Amino acid sequence: MVQVRSNVEKIFLDHKLLIKNIILSSKYKSFLIAYSGGLDSTVLLHKLIELKTHIPEITIRAIHINHNLHHLSKMWSKHCEENCEKYQIPLVVKNINIDTNKNYSEKELRIQRYRLIYKCLLIEEILLTGHHMNDQCETFFLSLKRGSGPTGLSAMSFQTQLGDKKFFRPMLNQTKKTLESWARNNKITWIEDFSNFNTNYDRNYIRHKIIPILEKKWPFFLKNCFRTTKICQEETALLNYFLMKKIKKFIKDDNSLNITDFKNIKKEICTAFIRMWIALQKIKMPSYKNIQCIYHQMIFSKIDANPKFFLNKHEIRRYKNSLYLLKKKSSLNNTLLFWHDKNQTLILPNDLGYLTKNKKGIDLPEPDDNDLINIRFQYEGNILILGKKHSKKIKKIWQETNIPPWLRHQIPLLFYNDTLISALGVFVVKINNSKKKTWSISWNSNIILNHQNNFVFE
């Protein structure tokens, strides 16, 4: 028994050093442990408490998320509170308020859990979780089920960014059996969430139905699976390194992707560029199938086409041989805003900023006292622009001023009664009475129309 305990301690030494390395290499020494009360997080909590006796400058807090999915949930929260109180560890308890009539997926619960944790992270505090090698193998299988590529098969990394915070998984190179042996030998108690045995959940099915069979046939399967995820991580990092160097010449100053030469480049390289470009926008990566659709729709549709591809809250649009990733905005075609008091700021919809009267804006003919000043976002017909000899259709003007289709109904159009006066930031309409007084309007927005009549986004 003494020899068994010695071996467990020896195996666990690597894990202990892993946590110690995080502490010593981190600029900040404050840690928040995601503490469920289960085996993994309990072992992590006790190892950190043990290390604090040797490195007293570290500070430890714990956070417990109560999902309220089980009739024992409150008892589990109580267990965590008592355990943290015993070791004088500050504990934050947060509840997820769920609809008991709805079946939540593992992903939905995880997103809610991490949102709460992120909100509770203090400045300069690092998050630690108790993920271990078995979790890594399960994540690998889930990615395999979805048909993921090397990035997905990389599973979880030892270090991740959670928003602008650091997130470490210091026990990722340890098996669950090792953690359980260490906990039993040190007489540490933990709670068991019985929902973890519900094989209707994909992860639990892999955990209880698949991995045990594989381990019985191949005892080193877990470690080899872990090695595969590590190789995938290294290959992905290497690919991203070279892609980053190459893609720079295709990304323009306005963050769009120049696809002028994509028809002459191998499809695999083009799709890799598209994937990398989307990754740089820091939104959820589309599936392999969606990346293929983006490639075919954007690269090979007709020159005069206006292709678009929707990605949850974003959309990809093509304009003049460049791809743009945009946040979806609601239509303003039928919107009418009255500016009754021009000395007051007028707030625009769709996060388009605001209009204000000041001396820094565009000079416009001043309205008469009885004119109704109003803002619209749609106009059809011919317009004679100030400084031009001939009138043109507004569509032609948008094209000549390089305003892309998705922005044409987001630019505020200034009207006096039903007379169009200006597309703010783009053009001023020529009116008959040139002796009128003028006033200036500024449009403050994250859309900038520069002096070359090209658009950019801040």
C-alpha positions as CSV (number, residue, x, y, z in Angstrom):
1,M,0.0,0.0,0.0
2,V,2.9,2.3,0.8
3,Q,4.5,1.5,-2.6
4,V,1.1,2.3,-4.4
5,R,0.8,5.6,-2.6
6,S,4.4,6.5,-3.5
7,N,3.8,5.7,-7.2
8,V,0.6,7.9,-7.2
9,E,2.5,10.7,-5.6
10,K,5.3,10.3,-8.1
11,I,2.9,10.4,-11.0
12,F,1.1,13.4,-9.6
13,L,4.4,15.3,-9.1
14,D,4.3,16.3,-12.8
15,H,0.9,17.8,-12.3
16,K,2.0,19.6,-9.2
17,L,4.9,21.1,-11.1
18,L,2.6,22.1,-13.9
19,I,0.5,24.2,-11.5
20,K,3.7,25.5,-9.9
21,N,5.0,26.5,-13.3
22,I,1.8,28.5,-14.0
23,I,2.2,30.3,-10.7
24,L,5.9,31.1,-11.3
25,S,5.5,32.1,-14.9
26,S,2.5,34.3,-14.4
27,K,2.9,38.0,-13.8
28,Y,-0.2,37.9,-11.6
29,K,-0.6,35.5,-8.6
30,S,-4.4,35.6,-8.2
31,F,-6.4,32.5,-9.2
32,L,-10.1,31.7,-9.5
33,I,-10.9,28.0,-9.4
34,A,-14.0,26.7,-11.1
35,Y,-15.2,24.6,-8.2
36,S,-18.1,22.2,-8.8
37,G,-17.4,20.0,-5.8
38,G,-16.7,17.0,-8.0
39,L,-13.5,15.0,-8.0
40,D,-11.5,17.1,-10.6
41,S,-12.1,20.6,-9.1
42,T,-11.7,19.3,-5.6
43,V,-8.3,17.8,-6.3
44,L,-7.3,21.1,-8.0
45,L,-8.4,23.1,-5.0
46,H,-6.5,21.0,-2.6
47,K,-3.3,21.0,-4.7
48,L,-3.5,24.8,-4.9
49,I,-4.0,25.1,-1.1
50,E,-1.0,22.8,-0.6
51,L,1.1,25.0,-2.9
52,K,0.1,28.1,-1.1
53,T,1.9,26.9,2.0
54,H,5.1,27.0,-0.1
55,I,4.2,30.1,-2.2
56,P,2.3,32.3,0.3
57,E,2.0,35.3,-2.1
58,I,-0.6,33.6,-4.2
59,T,-4.3,34.3,-3.6
60,I,-7.1,31.8,-4.2
61,R,-10.8,32.2,-4.8
62,A,-13.3,29.7,-5.9
63,I,-16.6,30.0,-7.8
64,H,-19.4,27.5,-7.8
65,I,-22.1,27.5,-10.5
66,N,-25.4,25.9,-9.5
67,H,-27.2,24.8,-12.6
68,N,-30.4,24.0,-10.5
69,L,-30.9,20.9,-12.7
70,H,-31.0,18.3,-9.8
71,H,-32.9,18.1,-6.5
72,L,-29.5,17.8,-4.7
73,S,-28.1,21.0,-6.3
74,K,-28.5,23.1,-3.2
75,M,-26.8,20.4,-1.1
76,W,-23.9,20.4,-3.5
77,S,-23.6,24.2,-3.1
78,K,-23.7,23.8,0.6
79,H,-20.9,21.2,0.4
80,C,-18.7,23.6,-1.5
81,E,-19.4,26.4,0.9
82,E,-18.4,24.3,3.9
83,N,-15.3,23.0,2.3
84,C,-14.1,26.5,1.3
85,E,-14.9,27.8,4.7
86,K,-12.8,25.1,6.3
87,Y,-9.8,26.2,4.3
88,Q,-10.6,29.9,4.4
89,I,-11.0,30.1,0.6
90,P,-13.5,32.9,-0.5
91,L,-16.3,31.3,-2.5
92,V,-18.6,32.9,-5.0
93,V,-21.9,31.0,-5.7
94,K,-23.9,31.8,-8.8
95,N,-27.1,30.3,-9.9
96,I,-28.2,29.7,-13.5
97,N,-31.9,30.3,-13.8
98,I,-33.2,27.8,-16.3
99,D,-36.5,26.8,-17.8
100,T,-37.3,23.4,-16.2
101,N,-39.5,22.6,-19.2
102,K,-36.6,22.9,-21.7
103,N,-34.0,20.4,-22.4
104,Y,-30.6,22.2,-22.4
105,S,-27.7,20.9,-24.5
106,E,-24.3,20.5,-22.9
107,K,-23.1,23.4,-25.1
108,E,-25.8,25.8,-23.9
109,L,-25.1,25.1,-20.3
110,R,-21.4,25.5,-20.8
111,I,-21.8,28.9,-22.5
112,Q,-24.0,30.1,-19.6
113,R,-21.5,28.8,-17.1
114,Y,-18.5,30.5,-18.6
115,R,-20.4,33.8,-19.0
116,L,-21.1,33.8,-15.3
117,I,-17.5,32.9,-14.5
118,Y,-16.1,35.6,-16.8
119,K,-18.2,38.2,-15.1
120,C,-16.8,37.2,-11.7
121,L,-13.1,37.2,-12.7
122,L,-11.3,40.1,-11.1
123,I,-8.7,42.2,-12.9
124,E,-5.4,40.3,-13.1
125,E,-7.1,37.1,-11.9
126,I,-6.4,33.8,-13.8
127,L,-9.1,31.1,-14.1
128,L,-8.1,27.4,-13.4
129,T,-10.3,24.4,-14.2
130,G,-10.0,20.7,-13.4
131,H,-10.1,19.3,-16.9
132,H,-8.0,16.1,-17.2
133,M,-6.9,13.6,-19.8
134,N,-10.2,11.8,-19.9
135,D,-12.0,15.0,-20.6
136,Q,-9.5,15.7,-23.4
137,C,-10.2,12.3,-25.0
138,E,-14.0,12.8,-24.8
139,T,-13.6,16.2,-26.5
140,F,-11.5,14.6,-29.2
141,F,-14.3,12.0,-29.9
142,L,-17.0,14.7,-30.0
143,S,-14.9,16.6,-32.6
144,L,-14.4,13.4,-34.5
145,K,-18.2,12.8,-34.5
146,R,-18.7,16.3,-35.9
147,G,-16.2,15.7,-38.7
148,S,-13.8,18.3,-37.5
149,G,-10.4,19.1,-39.0
150,P,-7.0,19.5,-37.2
151,T,-8.2,22.5,-35.3
152,G,-11.2,20.7,-33.8
153,L,-9.2,17.6,-33.2
154,S,-6.8,19.7,-31.1
155,A,-9.5,19.5,-28.5
156,M,-8.7,21.6,-25.4
157,S,-5.4,23.5,-24.9
158,F,-3.4,23.9,-21.7
159,Q,-3.9,27.6,-21.9
160,T,-6.7,29.6,-23.5
161,Q,-8.0,33.1,-23.6
162,L,-11.4,33.7,-22.1
163,G,-12.2,37.2,-23.4
164,D,-9.3,39.3,-22.1
165,K,-8.5,36.8,-19.3
166,K,-6.2,33.8,-19.1
167,F,-7.6,30.4,-18.6
168,F,-5.5,27.4,-17.6
169,R,-6.2,23.6,-17.4
170,P,-3.2,22.5,-15.3
171,M,-4.4,18.8,-14.9
172,L,-4.9,18.2,-18.6
173,N,-1.9,15.7,-18.7
174,Q,-3.3,13.6,-15.8
175,T,-5.8,10.7,-16.0
176,K,-9.0,10.6,-13.9
177,K,-7.7,7.4,-12.3
178,T,-4.6,9.2,-11.1
179,L,-6.7,12.0,-9.6
180,E,-9.0,9.6,-7.9
181,S,-6.2,7.6,-6.4
182,W,-4.5,10.7,-5.1
183,A,-7.8,12.0,-3.6
184,R,-8.5,8.6,-1.9
185,N,-5.0,8.3,-0.5
186,N,-5.3,11.8,0.9
187,K,-8.8,11.1,2.3
188,I,-10.4,13.9,0.3
189,T,-14.1,13.8,-0.2
190,W,-16.1,15.0,-3.2
191,I,-19.6,15.0,-4.5
192,E,-20.8,12.9,-7.4
193,D,-23.2,14.4,-10.0
194,F,-25.4,11.6,-11.0
195,S,-26.3,13.4,-14.3
196,N,-22.8,12.5,-15.4
197,F,-24.0,8.9,-15.7
198,N,-26.9,9.8,-18.1
199,T,-25.7,8.4,-21.4
200,N,-28.3,10.3,-23.3
201,Y,-25.7,13.1,-23.3
202,D,-23.0,12.6,-26.0
203,R,-20.1,13.2,-23.7
204,N,-21.4,10.8,-21.0
205,Y,-22.0,8.1,-23.7
206,I,-18.4,8.4,-24.8
207,R,-17.2,8.4,-21.2
208,H,-19.1,5.3,-20.1
209,K,-19.7,3.3,-23.2
210,I,-16.8,3.9,-25.6
211,I,-13.6,4.8,-23.7
212,P,-13.8,1.9,-21.2
213,I,-13.9,-0.6,-24.1
214,L,-11.0,1.1,-25.8
215,E,-8.9,1.2,-22.6
216,K,-9.6,-2.5,-21.9
217,K,-8.4,-3.4,-25.4
218,W,-5.5,-0.8,-25.5
219,P,-4.4,0.3,-22.0
220,F,-2.4,3.2,-23.3
221,F,-5.2,4.5,-25.5
222,L,-5.9,7.6,-23.4
223,K,-2.3,8.7,-23.5
224,N,-2.0,8.1,-27.2
225,C,-5.3,10.0,-27.7
226,F,-3.8,12.9,-25.7
227,R,-0.6,12.7,-27.8
228,T,-2.8,13.0,-31.0
229,T,-4.5,16.1,-29.7
230,K,-1.1,17.6,-28.9
231,I,0.2,16.8,-32.4
232,C,-2.9,18.4,-33.9
233,Q,-2.3,21.5,-31.8
234,E,1.3,21.8,-33.0
235,E,0.3,21.2,-36.6
236,T,-2.5,23.8,-36.4
237,A,-0.2,26.3,-34.8
238,L,2.4,25.7,-37.5
239,L,-0.2,26.1,-40.2
240,N,-1.6,29.3,-38.7
241,Y,2.0,30.7,-38.4
242,F,2.6,30.3,-42.2
243,L,-0.9,31.3,-43.1
244,M,-0.6,34.5,-41.1
245,K,2.6,35.4,-43.0
246,K,0.9,34.8,-46.4
247,I,-2.5,36.3,-45.7
248,K,-1.2,39.7,-44.8
249,K,-0.9,40.7,-48.5
250,F,-4.6,39.8,-49.0
251,I,-6.0,41.8,-46.1
252,K,-6.7,45.4,-46.9
253,D,-6.6,48.4,-44.5
254,D,-10.4,48.2,-44.0
255,N,-10.0,44.6,-42.8
256,S,-11.6,43.2,-46.0
257,L,-10.1,40.2,-47.8
258,N,-8.9,40.8,-51.4
259,I,-10.0,37.9,-53.5
260,T,-8.9,39.3,-56.9
261,D,-6.5,36.4,-57.6
262,F,-8.3,33.7,-55.8
263,K,-9.5,32.1,-59.0
264,N,-5.9,31.4,-59.9
265,I,-5.0,29.9,-56.5
266,K,-5.7,26.4,-55.4
267,K,-9.0,25.9,-53.7
268,E,-7.4,24.4,-50.5
269,I,-5.2,27.5,-50.1
270,C,-8.2,29.9,-50.7
271,T,-10.4,28.2,-48.2
272,A,-7.5,28.2,-45.7
273,F,-7.2,32.0,-46.2
274,I,-11.0,32.5,-45.8
275,R,-10.9,30.5,-42.6
276,M,-7.9,32.4,-41.2
277,W,-9.5,35.8,-42.2
278,I,-12.7,34.8,-40.3
279,A,-10.7,33.6,-37.3
280,L,-9.0,37.1,-37.1
281,Q,-12.5,38.6,-36.8
282,K,-12.9,36.7,-33.5
283,I,-16.3,35.2,-34.2
284,K,-17.4,31.6,-34.1
285,M,-15.7,29.6,-36.9
286,P,-18.1,28.3,-39.6
287,S,-18.2,24.6,-40.3
288,Y,-16.2,23.0,-43.1
289,K,-19.3,22.8,-45.3
290,N,-20.0,26.6,-44.8
291,I,-16.4,27.5,-45.6
292,Q,-16.8,25.6,-48.9
293,C,-20.1,27.4,-49.6
294,I,-18.5,30.8,-48.9
295,Y,-15.7,30.0,-51.3
296,H,-18.0,28.9,-54.2
297,Q,-20.5,31.7,-53.7
298,M,-18.0,34.6,-53.3
299,I,-15.3,33.6,-55.7
300,F,-17.3,32.2,-58.6
301,S,-20.6,34.2,-58.7
302,K,-21.0,36.7,-61.5
303,I,-19.1,40.0,-61.3
304,D,-22.3,42.1,-61.2
305,A,-23.9,39.8,-58.5
306,N,-24.3,40.8,-54.9
307,P,-23.7,37.5,-53.0
308,K,-24.2,37.3,-49.3
309,F,-23.6,34.5,-46.8
310,F,-25.2,34.6,-43.3
311,L,-23.3,33.5,-40.2
312,N,-25.5,33.8,-37.1
313,K,-25.2,37.5,-36.2
314,H,-22.9,38.3,-39.1
315,E,-22.9,38.2,-42.8
316,I,-20.2,38.0,-45.5
317,R,-20.6,40.2,-48.5
318,R,-18.5,40.8,-51.7
319,Y,-17.8,44.2,-53.1
320,K,-15.3,45.0,-55.9
321,N,-13.3,41.8,-55.5
322,S,-13.1,42.0,-51.7
323,L,-15.0,40.1,-48.9
324,Y,-16.4,42.0,-45.9
325,L,-17.5,40.5,-42.6
326,L,-20.4,42.6,-41.3
327,K,-22.7,42.6,-38.3
328,K,-26.3,42.1,-39.4
329,K,-28.4,45.2,-39.2
330,S,-32.2,45.6,-39.4
331,S,-33.7,47.3,-42.5
332,L,-34.3,51.0,-42.3
333,N,-36.1,51.4,-45.6
334,N,-39.4,52.6,-44.0
335,T,-37.8,54.5,-41.1
336,L,-38.7,58.2,-40.7
337,L,-37.1,60.3,-38.0
338,F,-38.2,63.9,-37.3
339,W,-35.6,66.3,-36.0
340,H,-37.9,68.8,-34.4
341,D,-35.2,70.7,-32.5
342,K,-32.0,71.0,-34.5
343,N,-30.1,72.3,-31.4
344,Q,-30.6,68.9,-29.8
345,T,-28.7,65.7,-30.8
346,L,-30.6,63.2,-32.9
347,I,-29.8,59.6,-32.1
348,L,-29.8,57.3,-35.1
349,P,-31.0,53.6,-35.2
350,N,-28.9,50.5,-35.8
351,D,-26.0,51.9,-33.8
352,L,-25.3,54.4,-36.6
353,G,-24.3,57.1,-34.2
354,Y,-25.9,60.5,-33.9
355,L,-26.4,63.9,-35.7
356,T,-25.5,67.1,-34.1
357,K,-25.5,70.8,-35.2
358,N,-22.0,72.3,-34.9
359,K,-19.4,74.2,-36.9
360,K,-17.3,71.1,-37.7
361,G,-19.8,69.4,-40.0
362,I,-20.9,69.6,-43.6
363,D,-22.3,73.0,-44.7
364,L,-25.9,72.8,-45.8
365,P,-28.7,75.2,-46.8
366,E,-30.5,76.2,-43.6
367,P,-34.2,75.1,-43.5
368,D,-37.0,77.6,-43.2
369,D,-38.7,77.9,-39.8
370,N,-41.8,76.0,-41.0
371,D,-39.8,73.1,-42.7
372,L,-40.0,69.7,-41.1
373,I,-36.5,68.4,-40.8
374,N,-36.5,64.6,-41.2
375,I,-34.1,61.7,-41.7
376,R,-34.8,58.8,-44.0
377,F,-32.7,55.9,-45.4
378,Q,-34.2,55.2,-48.7
379,Y,-34.7,57.3,-51.9
380,E,-35.3,56.5,-55.6
381,G,-35.0,58.8,-58.5
382,N,-32.6,61.3,-60.2
383,I,-30.5,63.8,-58.3
384,L,-28.5,66.8,-59.3
385,I,-25.5,67.0,-57.0
386,L,-24.0,70.3,-56.0
387,G,-21.1,71.1,-58.4
388,K,-22.3,68.8,-61.1
389,K,-24.0,69.7,-64.4
390,H,-26.2,66.7,-65.0
391,S,-28.5,64.8,-62.7
392,K,-28.1,61.0,-62.2
393,K,-30.0,58.2,-60.6
394,I,-29.0,57.8,-57.0
395,K,-28.0,54.2,-57.6
396,K,-25.4,55.5,-60.1
397,I,-24.2,58.0,-57.5
398,W,-23.7,55.3,-54.9
399,Q,-21.7,53.3,-57.4
400,E,-19.5,56.3,-58.4
401,T,-18.8,57.2,-54.7
402,N,-17.9,53.6,-53.9
403,I,-20.7,53.0,-51.4
404,P,-21.3,49.3,-51.2
405,P,-24.9,48.0,-51.4
406,W,-25.3,47.1,-47.7
407,L,-24.4,50.7,-46.7
408,R,-26.7,52.5,-49.1
409,H,-29.7,52.2,-46.8
410,Q,-27.7,52.9,-43.6
411,I,-26.6,56.4,-44.6
412,P,-28.9,59.1,-43.2
413,L,-30.6,61.1,-45.9
414,L,-31.6,64.7,-44.8
415,F,-34.9,66.0,-46.0
416,Y,-36.7,69.3,-45.5
417,N,-40.4,68.2,-45.8
418,D,-40.2,65.9,-48.8
419,T,-37.2,67.4,-50.5
420,L,-33.9,65.6,-50.3
421,I,-31.1,67.9,-49.2
422,S,-28.1,65.6,-48.6
423,A,-26.8,62.1,-48.1
424,L,-24.7,63.0,-45.1
425,G,-21.1,62.5,-45.7
426,V,-21.6,61.6,-49.3
427,F,-23.2,64.4,-51.3
428,V,-25.3,67.6,-51.1
429,V,-28.2,68.2,-53.5
430,K,-28.2,71.4,-55.7
431,I,-31.1,73.6,-54.8
432,N,-32.5,76.7,-56.7
433,N,-32.1,79.3,-53.9
434,S,-28.3,79.6,-53.6
435,K,-28.6,82.7,-51.4
436,K,-29.9,80.8,-48.4
437,K,-28.1,80.9,-45.1
438,T,-26.2,77.7,-44.2
439,W,-25.8,75.5,-41.1
440,S,-23.5,72.6,-40.4
441,I,-24.3,69.1,-39.4
442,S,-21.9,66.4,-38.1
443,W,-22.6,62.7,-38.4
444,N,-20.8,60.9,-35.6
445,S,-20.6,57.2,-36.5
446,N,-18.2,54.3,-36.7
447,I,-18.7,54.4,-40.5
448,I,-16.3,56.9,-42.1
449,L,-16.6,58.2,-45.6
450,N,-13.1,59.5,-46.5
451,H,-12.1,62.2,-48.9
452,Q,-11.6,59.7,-51.7
453,N,-15.2,58.6,-51.3
454,N,-14.2,55.2,-50.1
455,F,-15.8,53.7,-47.0
456,V,-14.0,52.2,-44.1
457,F,-15.0,50.9,-40.7
458,E,-13.4,52.0,-37.4
